[in-house]
Amino acid sequence: MNSPVHTPIEPGILYFGTPVVLISTRNEDGTANLAPMSSVFWLGWRAMLGLGARSKTTQNMLRTGECVLNLPSDALADAVDRLALTTGSDPVPPNKQKRGYRYEPDKFGRAGLTPIAAETVEAPRVAECPVVMEAVVEGVHPIAEDDEAQRGGIVAIEVRVQRVGVHDDVRMAGTDNRIDPDAWRPLIMSFQELYGLGPKLRPSTLASIPERLYRGPDIERSREVGARVS
C-alpha cells in the first residue's frame, strides 16, 4: 500500500492544538489583567509561556515576578472568546491595532468571570476555572534573537508553580493529589479555533508509571511558601 504524500505548505501559524490558559496579573494601579494564551507547555511544576515581549501580561509579569495560570474547561469557551481582540495596553500597540484589538480595562467584567484572592501571589485567581496555578517568574528567554526582523518581539517566560488549586469535580475519586483525566475537559486552541477534548482512545502504557515517581523538588519548595503565608 502506498503511503500518503506530504505536500509542502507554508501556514502562517503552527498552532496544532494546546490548552488555553487565562493568565491573570496585576497592573501598575493594582487592577487585574486577564489574558488568554495557548503557547504553553509544562515540565514538572515549571511552565514555559510564549508571549509577546511588549504585551501587558508580559510587562506585568516582569514587573511583579508573578502570575496565576487559570485553566478554563471547555464549558468556558464563550467567556474566553469574549476576551478575544482585547488588550490591557493603552494605547493599543500598533501591531495589535492592525489586527483589530481594542483597549479593555476590565477584562474580568468583559469575560463575565470572577476574580478571587490567590494564596501566595497578588494576582487573582479565576473562580470559574477548574484548575488554577499560582506561579513566580524564574527566567526570561528571548526568542528569534538571530533574526533582526523578530528580535525583541517574543519571549519565553519560565515560571515555577507554587500552589495548585482545583475544583473537587475534576479530582480523581479516592486520591488526594490526582486529576481525573476523564473528568477534566480542557479548552483547546487549534489554529485560532476553540475545541473540547475528545474521549480517551485507549489506555496508555505510560499510565503504568505511578504519578508519585514524577514528583520533583519544586513541590517541596511550594510547601515552604505555604508555611510562610499561613
N, C-alpha and C positions, 0 to 999 in steps of 0.2 A: 504494500500500500504506500502510495506517495505521501510524503509529509507536506503539510500546508506550507505555502511560500510566505516568507516575511517580506512585506512591501515597505521600502524606506518611506518614512513620512517625517514632517517637522512640526509637531504640535507646539503651540505657543506655551503650554504649561505641561508639567508631568505629574499632575496630582491624581495618582491612580487609586486613591482611597485611604484616608486616615481619619481617626476620630476628631470630631470638633471639640475644641477647648474654648471656654469663655474665661479669659484672663482678667481678673479684677485687680486694680491697683489704686493708689491714692494720688490725686492731683496735688499740685502745689498748694492750693487753697483748702485742702482737706476733703474735697468732694471725691466721690468714687468714679472711676472709669471702668468700663466693661467692654472688652473687645473679643470678637470671635476670631479664631485662627485654627489651622489644621496642620501646619508644618511642624510636627512634634513627634518625638519618639522617646521611650523610656528605657533605662538600663538600671535595674535595681531601684533605689529610691532617688535616682537622678533623672532629669529630663533635659533634652535639648530642644530649644524653641527657636524656630526660624522666623525672624521678624524684620520688618523694615527698620533700618537704623534710625530713621527720623520720626517714627510713629510715636504717638502719645504714650502708648503702652511701654514701648522701649525706653523712652525718656523717663517715665515714672519708675520703671524697674531699676534703671541705672542710678537714679537719684535716691530711691528709698532702699534698694537692695532686697526687695521682697515682692511677693505677689500671691494670689491664690489661683490655682488651676481648677476650674469648675468644669466637670464633665456632664454635659446635658444628655439625657436619654432621647430616643427618637420621638418621644411624646412632646418634646420641647422644640420641635422643628420650626413652628410658627414664631416662637419667641426669638429664636436665633436669627431667623430671616428678617425680623423687624430691625435688627442691628446692621443689616447689610447696607453698604454705601453710607455709613455714618462714621464720623471721626470725632475724637475728643480734642483735636488740634484746632486752634483758632488763631490766625487764619488757616484755612484748609490748604495743605501743601499743594503746590502746582501739579505734581504727578497724580494726586488724588482728585483734584479738580477736573482733570481731563477724563477721569473715569466716572465722574458723576457723584462724588462724595459730597456730603454736606456736614457742617458742624452740628453736633448734638451734645449739649452739656449734661443732659440727664439720660444716660444710657440705660440705667435700670428702669426708669419710668418708660422709656421708649420701648423696651423689650417686654414690659409687664412682669418683671421679675423682682424678687425681694432681697435686698441686702441685709445680711445679719452679721454680727460680730464674729471674727475669727478668734482663735485661742492663742496663737503665737505670733501673729503679724497684724499690722494695722489695716491692711487691705481687707475688704469684706468678703464673706462667702456669699454664694447664691443659694438661697434656701431651697429652691425647687430642684437643683441639680442633685442627682442621687449620689454623686461622688465629688468630694472637694479635697484638694491637696494644698496645704499651706507650704510655701516654699521660700527659700532665700537664694539670692544670686551668688554663684560660686565662680563664674568665669564668663568672659565675653570673647567670642571668636569671630573675627571678621571673615566674611565670605566673598569670594571672587576678587580678592586683592590683586590678583595677577592681571585683571582686565581694567584698564583705565576707565572705560565707559561705565563699569559697575562698581568700581572701588568706592567704599564708604557707604554703599546703599543698603547692604544686607548684613545682618549679624546672626550668629547662632549663640543664644544665651543658655549657659548651663545653670540649672537650678537644682538645689538639693531639697527634697521634700522633708519636712519636719513634723507634719501632722496630717493624717488621713482621716477623713470622716465620711461615713456612708449612711444612706437610708437603710433601715433594717430589712426592707423587702428585697434588697439585692445581696444580702449576706447568705452564705450557704448554711442551711439548717444544720444544727449540731456542731458548728465551729465558731471560734471567736474571731478569726482573722482572715477568713477566706471569702472572696466574692464568688457568687454562683453565676457561672457564665451563661446558664440557661435563663436566669432572671435579669441579668444586666443587658440592656439593649442600647448600646451606644449609638449616637448620631454620627453618621459617616459623611464626609465630604469627598466626592469623586468628580473631578473635572467641573467644579463650581456648582454641582448639584448635590442636594441633600438626600441621603438614603438611610434606611434602617439596616440592621444586621440580619441576615438570613438564619435559618435554623442550622444547628450543628450537622455537619455532613457525615462524620464518623468519629469514633474515639481516636484520640491521638496517642501515639506511643510515648511522646514526651510527658503525657499526663501521669505516667507511671512513676515519675520522679516526685517525691514529696515536696510541696512548696517550701517547707521549712528549710530545705537544703539551699535555697536561694537567698535566705536572709543574710544581709550584709551589715557592716558596721554603722551605716547611716541610720539604721533603726535604733541602735543603742544611743546614738547622738540625739535622736529625736526625743528619747525618754529624758535626757538631760534637760532639754528645752522645756518639756512638760513639767519637770520638777521645779524649774525656776519660775514658771508662770503660775503655778498652783498655790 
